[in-house]
Amino acid sequence: MEGVSSSCNIHLHAPEIVFFDLETNVPRKPGQQFWVLEFGAIVVSAQKLNEIESYTTLIRPKDLSVVPVKSSRVGGITRAAVKIAPSFEDVAERIFSILNGKVWAGHNIQRFDCVRIKEAFDSINRAAPVPVGIIDSLGVLTEKFGRRAGNMKMATLASYFGLGEQKHRSLDDVRMNLEVVKNCATVLFLESSLPNTLHNNDKTKWYGSSSIMTRSKTNGKSPCREETSRKSPPTSFSYPRTVPYARGSLGKVAERVKGLLCKAQGQPPLQQLLKHSHSLLRLKERYACRRW
């Protein structure tokens, strides 16, 4: 359409992102190769991350002996299941159409899944699909999110955010992968909005408070729960109250606070709070040790 601007064309033709995952055998002896046993993918829009399409299939390897008769996992892949599944050559066209020309995304795909896809297409003498870009969530989250969630495995990250257990089935895992990325992105966005308040570093005193539990301390449990020593309040409330300011000091404190607030006039409320909160806290600490 002639009426569509170039910026709109860029928006409409942004490459789609395909999150994909492979399940394979685990080679048990030297020289034994990897066989793709399951492929699963979801295609999402780059703008809204809404799911456009999905595809999953079990794949029958040429050597059925590499697949266990019984899986060690509930709902895992068994020899009987893949015995009646299509071969990779049978589904190669569909997998190619899902992957080719899109941004590939997944957990540890650069070192594993991308290599296995190339090997599988080579084995049938067919050109492999080519991505326009790769987003490996293992590398990205390790760099941007850090190891606050542990060893950065998908199962650990899912547990950290309360997303349930990893099923180690392709389609379930890619959907979990997308939810993990969304959760990490949300946390990083919030931290970037208030870096001096939400970052877990030495400068942030309240993160290290003994009465506050962060996710890193609770290993994924609710951050609102306090430590055991704070769960049970004292049975008696007859303890003496202390007043944080000494006699004659209240007037000085009031004047200092008044001066700080006068300086902040005309600024947005949030900016006022962030700019002058440290000064107010220093005033409180200066007089907190005094008693009546």
PEGIDA-V536170 format. One record per residue. N is the residue number from 0. RES is the residue in three letters. PHI is phi in whole degrees, 0 to 359 (none if undefined). D_CENTER is the distance of its C-alpha to the mean C-alpha in whole Angstrom. Layout:
n = {N N}
res = {RES RES}
phi = {PHI PHI}
d_center = {D_CENTER D_CENTER}
This chain:
n = {0 1 2 3 4 5 6 7 8 9 10 11 12 13 14 15 16 17 18 19 20 21 22 23 24 25 26 27 28 29 30 31 32 33 34 35 36 37 38 39 40 41 42 43 44 45 46 47 48 49 50 51 52 53 54 55 56 57 58 59 60 61 62 63 64 65 66 67 68 69 70 71 72 73 74 75 76 77 78 79 80 81 82 83 84 85 86 87 88 89 90 91 92 93 94 95 96 97 98 99 100 101 102 103 104 105 106 107 108 109 110 111 112 113 114 115 116 117 118 119 120 121 122 123 124 125 126 127 128 129 130 131 132 133 134 135 136 137 138 139 140 141 142 143 144 145 146 147 148 149 150 151 152 153 154 155 156 157 158 159 160 161 162 163 164 165 166 167 168 169 170 171 172 173 174 175 176 177 178 179 180 181 182 183 184 185 186 187 188 189 190 191 192 193 194 195 196 197 198 199 200 201 202 203 204 205 206 207 208 209 210 211 212 213 214 215 216 217 218 219 220 221 222 223 224 225 226 227 228 229 230 231 232 233 234 235 236 237 238 239 240 241 242 243 244 245 246 247 248 249 250 251 252 253 254 255 256 257 258 259 260 261 262 263 264 265 266 267 268 269 270 271 272 273 274 275 276 277 278 279 280 281 282 283 284 285 286 287 288 289 290 291}
res = {MET GLU GLY VAL SER SER SER CYS ASN ILE HIS LEU HIS ALA PRO GLU ILE VAL PHE PHE ASP LEU GLU THR ASN VAL PRO ARG LYS PRO GLY GLN GLN PHE TRP VAL LEU GLU PHE GLY ALA ILE VAL VAL SER ALA GLN LYS LEU ASN GLU ILE GLU SER TYR THR THR LEU ILE ARG PRO LYS ASP LEU SER VAL VAL PRO VAL LYS SER SER ARG VAL GLY GLY ILE THR ARG ALA ALA VAL LYS ILE ALA PRO SER PHE GLU ASP VAL ALA GLU ARG ILE PHE SER ILE LEU ASN GLY LYS VAL TRP ALA GLY HIS ASN ILE GLN ARG PHE ASP CYS VAL ARG ILE LYS GLU ALA PHE ASP SER ILE ASN ARG ALA ALA PRO VAL PRO VAL GLY ILE ILE ASP SER LEU GLY VAL LEU THR GLU LYS PHE GLY ARG ARG ALA GLY ASN MET LYS MET ALA THR LEU ALA SER TYR PHE GLY LEU GLY GLU GLN LYS HIS ARG SER LEU ASP ASP VAL ARG MET ASN LEU GLU VAL VAL LYS ASN CYS ALA THR VAL LEU PHE LEU GLU SER SER LEU PRO ASN THR LEU HIS ASN ASN ASP LYS THR LYS TRP TYR GLY SER SER SER ILE MET THR ARG SER LYS THR ASN GLY LYS SER PRO CYS ARG GLU GLU THR SER ARG LYS SER PRO PRO THR SER PHE SER TYR PRO ARG THR VAL PRO TYR ALA ARG GLY SER LEU GLY LYS VAL ALA GLU ARG VAL LYS GLY LEU LEU CYS LYS ALA GLN GLY GLN PRO PRO LEU GLN GLN LEU LEU LYS HIS SER HIS SER LEU LEU ARG LEU LYS GLU ARG TYR ALA CYS ARG ARG TRP}
phi = {none 289 283 275 287 296 295 292 298 298 296 288 254 299 296 284 251 245 273 222 209 243 250 228 287 249 304 258 216 303 88 285 264 277 239 285 257 203 235 216 208 233 257 235 284 287 276 244 60 279 285 266 203 218 204 211 203 282 227 275 282 293 251 291 292 282 258 292 295 238 276 284 251 293 77 285 277 243 298 296 291 278 298 259 276 290 283 297 298 291 251 301 298 293 295 299 292 289 265 294 76 242 280 270 223 170 262 63 283 296 270 234 298 297 294 294 297 299 297 295 289 298 293 249 55 230 296 279 296 237 276 267 182 230 241 265 295 296 291 297 288 297 284 270 266 79 263 297 266 109 276 67 288 301 297 290 296 296 295 301 264 68 264 96 271 289 267 57 237 306 292 297 290 289 292 295 302 296 294 298 299 299 295 297 297 296 298 294 296 295 293 289 286 228 298 282 256 261 291 273 220 295 282 264 293 288 292 265 294 289 262 238 254 265 300 294 276 266 58 97 281 301 283 275 280 270 295 304 294 255 287 257 290 299 287 250 249 267 292 293 274 244 256 287 236 280 302 84 267 299 295 295 298 300 295 295 297 300 296 296 291 296 297 273 299 89 262 302 305 295 294 302 299 294 289 250 296 296 294 294 295 295 297 297 295 296 255 292 280 271 231 296}
d_center = {39 41 40 36 35 34 30 30 31 28 26 27 27 23 22 20 17 17 14 16 17 20 21 24 27 27 30 32 35 36 36 34 32 28 29 26 27 24 22 20 18 17 18 17 18 17 18 17 14 17 18 21 22 21 23 23 26 27 29 33 33 36 37 36 36 33 32 32 35 32 29 27 24 25 25 25 27 30 33 35 32 32 36 36 33 34 34 32 34 35 31 31 32 29 26 28 28 24 23 26 25 22 18 17 13 12 11 14 16 18 19 20 20 21 24 25 25 27 29 30 31 33 35 36 37 35 33 29 27 26 23 23 20 17 13 12 8 10 12 10 7 10 12 10 8 10 11 11 9 12 13 9 11 9 11 10 7 8 11 9 8 11 11 14 15 14 17 18 19 18 18 16 13 13 12 10 8 8 7 4 4 6 5 3 6 8 8 9 12 13 14 15 18 19 18 21 20 17 16 16 19 23 24 22 25 24 20 23 25 26 26 23 20 16 13 14 17 17 15 13 16 17 17 20 22 24 26 29 31 30 30 34 36 39 42 44 44 47 45 47 45 44 45 42 45 49 52 52 49 48 50 48 45 45 47 44 41 44 44 40 40 42 41 38 40 39 35 32 32 28 29 32 30 28 31 33 31 31 35 35 34 36 39 38 37 41 43 41 43 46 48 50}
